[in-house]
Amino acid sequence: MPVDLAPLPARSVVLSLLLGAHPDRLSSADLVHAGEHFGIPAATTRVALTRAVAAGDLRRDDGDYVLGERLAARRRRQEEAVLDAETPWDGTWEMAVVVVGGRPGAQRAALRERLSSHRLAELREGVWTRPSNLSRPRAYADDAVLSTFTATPDEDPATLAAGLWDLRTWAAHGVLLLDALASTREPAPRLAVAAHVVRHLAGDPLLPAALLPGDWPAAAMRTAYAGYQAELRSLAVARRRGEPRTDGQVAHRVPVTTPPAV
């Protein structure tokens, strides 16, 4: 599918900037300047900030804006994702089985979201699994409706993985995003592509290399995004020094954005 280059709305821009800000707080002036760099008028950014606070996505702290708890937890998960996959794989799989029935739909949906966020896939209704190659704790195991196991499948693990995740489609779209990030130069569309890159990486199942297609683009996507971060870092440095940008404009202070996409 083609990559959507439509600029992000103001709310998504300010949340994306705070999701990646280090340190994890920005002033109103910081966010207004960053919004202007991406073509968002100052008044529009201020309205977006007010609405984000009202919705609980942001909160004020000593005059600065910081992430609300839901987005702060999301950032922690995203920043830990790559490190999760560093544990050597011994061929075993995690398994979580739902053992309590008759639950309300909202509870079932919340459990599905929780298991998906831990990179498990549903083998059949109520049975979730993935290779045991992640270093993160199995925090989902404390759920009272689950019974958890470590198992070794009888079938070929690569075939099992290909049935649980659409790896070829994920890889093909990842390549499209890489191409779009390399070819898009205007700030607002480029941020939009970067947001798509991070959303897509959030869906990387983080499988052992032995189970992945040979052209798996996740590492290249992370490298390309690191380059985008460097661009934003140079903009921030240039604005603090008052140096002109290469296009003749004065660079705004744009914080480094690790995981845009809201």
Residue, then its C-alpha position, 0 to 999 in steps of 0.5 A: m500500500p502507498v505511504d500516507l504523507a499527510p502531515l500529522p495533526a497538531r495533537s499528534v505532533v506535540l505528543s510525538l515530540l514529547l514521546g521522544a523528548h530527552p529529558d522527558r519534559l518540554s516548555s510551551a515555547d519549546l513545543v510552539h517552536a517545534g510546531e512552527h517547524f512542522g507548519i503548525p501555527a502557534a495558536t493551533t499548538r496551544v489549543a492542542l496542548t490544552r486538549a491533550v492535558a484535558a484528555g490526560d495525554l499530557r500533564r503540567d509539571d512545574g510549568d512544563y509539559v510531561l507525558g500522562e501515565r498511559l503514554a509514559a508507559r507506552r514509551r517505556r515499552q517502545e524503548e525496551a523493545v529492541l533490547d528485548a530481543e537480545t536473549p539467545w533463543d533455545g527453541t522454546w516458546e512462551m504460551a498463555v492459555v485463557v482458563v476463565g470463560g464468561r468474561p465481559g467483552a471489554q475485559r476480553a479486549a483488554l487482555r488481547e491488547r495486553l498479550s499483543s503488547h507483549r508480542l504474543a500472537e493468538l494460535r487459536e481462540g484463547v491460546w497465545t504464544r511466541p518464541s521465548n527469546l525476549s528478555r522482558p519479564r512475562a508481566y502478563a503471567d500475573d493475570a488470574v484468567l491465564s495459565t502460562f507455560t513454556a513449550t516446544p512445538d512439534e512442527d517446524p518453528a519457522t512454519l509456525a511463526a509464518g502462520l502466526w504473523d504475516l511476515r512477508t507483508w510486514a517486510a514489504h511495507g517496511v521496505l516501502l517506509l524505508d524508501a519513503l523516509a529516504s525520499t521525503r524531505e519536507p519537514a511535516p511529511r517527513l515527520a509523518v513518514a517517521a511516525h509510520v516507521v515507528r508504528h510499524l516497528a511497534g508491530d515487529p514480532l521481535l522473532p529470533a533471526a532463524l525464524l525471519p525471512g532473509d530480507w527482514p527490514a527491521a534493523a535497517m528501519r531502526t538505523a534509518y530512523a536513528g538518522y532522522q533523530a540526528e537531523l532533529r538533534s542538529l536542528a535543536v543545536a542550530r537553534r540554540r546557537g542561532e545558526p542559519r539552516t541550510d535553507g536560509q531559515v533559522a532552525h527551531r528547537v526540535p527535540v529528539t523524537t524517539p517514538p512518534a506516532v499517536 
